[in-house]
C-alpha cells in the first residue's frame, strides 16, 4: 500500500508541475489552433461573442 501511495503522489506532482510549466513558462503560440474562425456563431454572425 505504501508503494501505491508514493506512486500516486509522484504522478500528481509531475502533472501539477507540467501544468504550471505549460500555463506560465511556455509561449501560447505552441498551443494555438491553426484553424481560422471566420464566423462568430455558426451560420449567422450574431455578434454575441
N, C-alpha and C positions, 0 to 999 in steps of 0.2 A: 504493500500500500504506500509505503514511503517513496518508492521509485516512481509510482504513478503521480503522486503529488508534485514531486520535483519536476517531472516531465511537463506536467500541465503549467506549472509556474514558469518554466523556461519558454514554453510555446507562447504563453501570454506576454511575457517580457519581449520576445522577439517581434511579435505582432504589434505591440504598442510602440516600440522603437521604430519599426518600419513605418507605422502611421505618422509618427512625429516627423521623421525624415521626409516622407512624401509631402506632408502638409506644409512644412516650414522651410525646408532646405532645397528641394528640387524645384526647378523652374516649371511654371504651369504649362509652358509650351510643349513639354514632353507628353502631357496627358490631354492635350487639346484634340478635339474631334476634327477630322479632316472634312467632314460633311458641311456643306453650306446650307444654312437655314434661310430660305427665301421667303417663306410665309410665316407670319406670327402664330396663326391659329388654324392650321389645316388648310381648307379650301379658300376661305374668305379671310381677308386681313381685317379683323375686327378692331385692332388697336388695343386689345386688353392686356397686352404684355409690354 
